[in-house]
Amino acid sequence: MSIDAATVRHIARLARLAVGEDELAPIAGELSRVLDLADQLGAAQIDGVAPLAHPHEQTLAWRADAVTEPDRAEAFLALAPEARGGLYLVPKVLE
């Protein structure tokens, strides 16, 4: 697919990009190559190919659901300026 300077100017205006006149031809060539690649990808035969979430076969590593850290809630609450009933007390900031 071939893109001309007018199309590049239109795309640049839609994207709110400042493109100089000397940049139009190189950008048109690059966009044409990108669209040609997209056409090639679209023509690929994918009949019978199952969709993949990842190209490599991966399995989840299961681990035991066990507590590994000690309960330090009381120690952390002791560091707070004010705590009650296992909760941190903070000053009201919104009326």
N, C-alpha and C positions, 0 to 999 in steps of 0.2 A: 504494500500500500504506500502510495506516495503522498507526502504532506507538502503543501506549498507554503509560501511566506504569509499569505493571507490567513491561512488556517492557524499558523503559529501565532500571528498577531491576535487573532480572535481568542485562542486558548490563553494567551498571556493576559489579555484584558479580563477574561472570566476569572482567572486565578489572581488577578490584581498584581501582576508581575511587570516590572519595567524591563522591557527587552529592546535593546538598540537595534537599529536597522542592520548593522554589521553582524549581529548575532542570529538573525532570522534564518539564514541559509544553514549554518551548522546545526542549529536546534531542529530544523526541519529534517535534516538528514538523520539525526539521532532518533527523533520520534518515528521516522519511517522504519528504521532498523528495529526499534522496539515493537512496532506493530507487525512487522514481518515475522519476528520471533514469536509473537503471540499467535499469529496465523499458523506457524509451524507446529506450535504446541497444540493448537486446536485441531490440527489434522492428525494427530497421533492416534493410533488404534488402541483403544483402551477397553474394548469389549472383553468381558470376562475377568477384568482386573478388579479385585475387591478393594474397596476404599480402606485406607490405613490411617490410624491415628499417629503412628510412628513407624519409620521404615525398619527399625530393628525390633526383634522380638524381645520384649521386656516383661519380666514378672516382678510383682511386688515382693519385697522382702518382709516377711511377717516376723514380728517380735512379740514377746510376752507383754501383755498389758499389766505391768506391775509398777508400783510406786517405787521410784528410785531416789527421790529426794525426801529428806525428813520434813515434818511439819514445823515450819519456823514462823507461823503466823503470830504467835505471842511475842516472839523476839522482835519482829518488825513493828508490831503495834506498840511495843514499849518504846520505840524510837520516836513515835509520833508525838507532837505537842499535846494532843488530846485524842483519846479513843474511848469508846464505850460500847459494850456488847459485841466486841469483835469487829467494830467498824471504825474507820477514821472519821473524826469530827472536823469539819472545815467551816470557816466563816461563810455566811450567806453573802453571795456577791450580786444576786439579782433580786429585785423587789417583786 
